[in-house]
Amino acid sequence: MRSELRLKDLRGTKTASKLMNVKVPDTVSDAIDRVSRELGSSKTSTVVALLNEGLDVLLETTPSARRRTPTRRRTPRRGRPPKR
């Protein structure tokens, strides 16, 4: 799966993807171009690998991020205004 893709896996690989329009500074775009050229991979694969590696770093540095579970939101009862 794409969540397993890392920079070390990128030597000349191409993977299926979906379009996502993201605005980044020119310097970041130029750096992504340079890294993908050096690795011989597509820009899409390079961006996915960079995001995955960044998420790995986040999970290593913030242990509470791994344990966080979504909280269930209560809906107010009918006829009663929500508590403030």
C-alpha positions as MATLAB code, in Angstrom:
seq = 'MRSELRLKDLRGTKTASKLMNVKVPDTVSDAIDRVSRELGSSKTSTVVALLNEGLDVLLETTPSARRRTPTRRRTPRRGRPPKR';
ca = [
       0.000    0.000    0.000;
       1.114    3.567   -0.497;
       1.359    4.184    3.230;
       4.419    1.916    3.148;
       6.237    3.993    0.504;
       9.451    5.613    1.777;
      12.207    7.626    0.119;
      14.539    4.623    0.087;
      11.976    2.764   -2.082;
      11.802    5.380   -4.839;
      14.533    4.406   -7.272;
      12.717    4.757  -10.604;
       9.277    3.741   -9.378;
       5.900    4.992  -10.547;
       2.707    4.383   -8.618;
      -0.979    5.020   -9.210;
      -2.324    8.204   -7.640;
      -5.175   10.689   -7.432;
      -4.946   14.383   -8.163;
      -4.631   16.742   -5.182;
      -4.093   20.441   -5.696;
      -1.763   21.818   -3.014;
      -0.072   25.212   -2.892;
       3.524   25.128   -1.696;
       6.299   27.726   -1.796;
       8.510   27.767   -4.900;
      11.502   26.636   -2.880;
       9.652   23.514   -1.706;
       8.508   22.737   -5.246;
      12.063   23.154   -6.564;
      13.418   20.880   -3.824;
      10.832   18.198   -4.648;
      11.794   18.443   -8.336;
      15.484   18.057   -7.473;
      14.947   15.074   -5.155;
      12.681   13.268   -7.623;
      15.216   13.818  -10.434;
      18.070   12.516   -8.287;
      16.076    9.442   -7.271;
      14.657    8.853  -10.750;
      11.087    8.757   -9.473;
       7.942   10.749  -10.144;
       7.151   13.890   -8.181;
       3.981   12.248   -6.891;
       5.878    9.283   -5.432;
       8.422   11.640   -3.900;
       5.726   13.734   -2.215;
       3.931   10.640   -0.886;
       7.182    9.241    0.507;
       8.063   12.575    2.145;
       4.618   12.798    3.744;
       4.855    9.218    5.013;
       8.289    9.859    6.513;
       7.020   13.047    8.131;
       4.120   11.128    9.681;
       6.592    8.545   11.020;
       8.570   11.321   12.707;
       5.379   12.785   14.167;
       4.337    9.457   15.643;
       7.816    8.908   17.112;
       7.963   12.329   18.756;
       4.368   12.553   19.999;
       3.311    9.239   21.553;
      -0.126   10.631   22.397;
      -0.888   10.994   18.670;
      -0.932    7.205   18.319;
      -3.393    6.675   21.160;
      -5.802    9.404   20.193;
      -9.224    8.030   19.323;
     -12.053   10.053   17.864;
     -14.587   11.176   20.442;
     -18.242   10.540   19.873;
     -20.255   13.726   19.585;
     -23.591   13.846   21.277;
     -26.540   15.289   19.452;
     -28.825   17.516   21.516;
     -32.221   16.140   22.490;
     -35.183   17.414   20.564;
     -36.982   20.324   22.157;
     -34.080   21.297   24.394;
     -31.567   23.981   23.536;
     -27.946   22.802   23.631;
     -26.033   23.495   26.849;
     -23.571   26.322   26.729;
];
